[in-house]
Amino acid sequence: MKRIVLCLIVLLAINALFAFNDYSTAMGLHFGTSTGNGYSIRKWNDNNGYQLVFSAYAFGSKKAPTYFDDKNYKNGRRQAGEMSFNYLWDLRRTSDYHFYIMSGASYKLQKVKRFYRTGDTEWVRDDKWAVGAGPGFEWKLAERFHMSLELPITYNQSDDIVPYIPALGIYYYFK
């Protein structure tokens, strides 16, 4: 509980540093491959904007599995931290929406606990990255709440070019 409160205080303090234009700075949640997953800080200037997205999480079992597939190992718990930066080129701005081109990159540091049939375990690095660019739209839902939808073409660590995996975000704009 203390960590959550401390994280919220840090996020609000960071936001206070950027909040000097009317409705130009937002904080929220963003989910996308090249644009990143997690907490987001978005700042619009006169002709462009930028966004920082970050997260840290862990999931999966800490216990050794009781069965194995055809492989000699089974992956267990994952621990990850992700950071991304996006640049937003403003194409059209009205009082109700933004139309822009986004370009961004994300990097995920990830460790996976691997259990082997022999009973051994080890932590294996499984880092992932992605870069992408494409159109984006941001709609005004209420006075300070906005929602974004972005459709970037993404290139990732597996040498895959993936078109149009949607990225979604919801933001609260501060004065």
QUIVEN-V793598 format. One record per backbone hydrogen bond with DSSP energy under -1.0 kcal/mol. NH is the residue of the N-H (numbers start at 1). CO is the residue of the C=O. E is the energy in kcal/mol with one decimal. If there is no record, write none. Layout:
nh: <NH;NH>
co: <CO;CO>
e: <E;E>
//
This chain:
nh: <5;6;7;8;9;10;11;12;13;14;15;16;17;19;20;24;26;27;28;29;30;31;38;39;40;41;42;43;44;45;49;50;51;52;53;54;55;57;59;74;76;77;78;79;80;81;82;83;84;85;86;87;88;89;90;91;92;94;98;99;100;101;102;103;104;105;106;107;108;109;111;112;113;114;115;116;117;119;122;124;126;128;130;131;132;133;134;136;137;138;139;140;141;142;146;147;148;149;150;151;153;154;155;156;157;159;162;165;167;168;169;170;171;172;173;174>
co: <1;2;3;4;5;6;7;8;9;10;11;12;13;15;18;21;42;172;40;170;38;168;30;54;28;52;26;50;24;48;88;43;86;41;84;39;82;80;78;115;113;61;59;111;57;109;55;107;53;105;51;103;49;101;47;99;99;97;138;92;136;89;134;87;132;85;130;83;128;81;79;124;77;122;74;120;72;116;114;112;110;108;106;155;104;153;102;100;149;98;147;96;145;145;171;139;169;137;167;135;133;162;131;160;129;156;154;152;150;31;148;29;146;27;144;25>
e: <-2.2;-2.5;-2.8;-2.3;-2.2;-2.3;-2.6;-2.4;-2.2;-2.5;-2.3;-2.0;-1.2;-1.2;-1.8;-1.3;-3.1;-2.0;-2.2;-2.0;-2.6;-3.1;-2.5;-1.9;-3.0;-2.5;-2.4;-2.8;-2.9;-3.9;-2.3;-2.3;-2.3;-2.4;-2.2;-2.3;-2.2;-2.7;-2.2;-2.6;-3.5;-1.1;-3.4;-2.4;-3.2;-2.3;-2.9;-2.1;-2.5;-2.0;-2.5;-3.4;-3.1;-3.3;-1.4;-2.5;-2.3;-2.8;-2.2;-3.0;-2.5;-2.3;-3.2;-2.3;-2.7;-1.9;-2.7;-2.4;-3.4;-2.7;-2.7;-2.7;-3.1;-3.3;-2.9;-2.7;-2.0;-1.9;-1.6;-3.0;-3.3;-2.1;-2.0;-2.6;-2.4;-1.5;-2.2;-3.0;-2.6;-2.2;-3.0;-2.5;-2.5;-2.1;-2.2;-2.4;-2.7;-2.6;-2.5;-2.7;-3.0;-3.0;-3.0;-1.6;-1.5;-1.8;-3.3;-1.1;-2.6;-2.6;-1.9;-2.3;-2.9;-2.7;-3.1;-2.9>
//
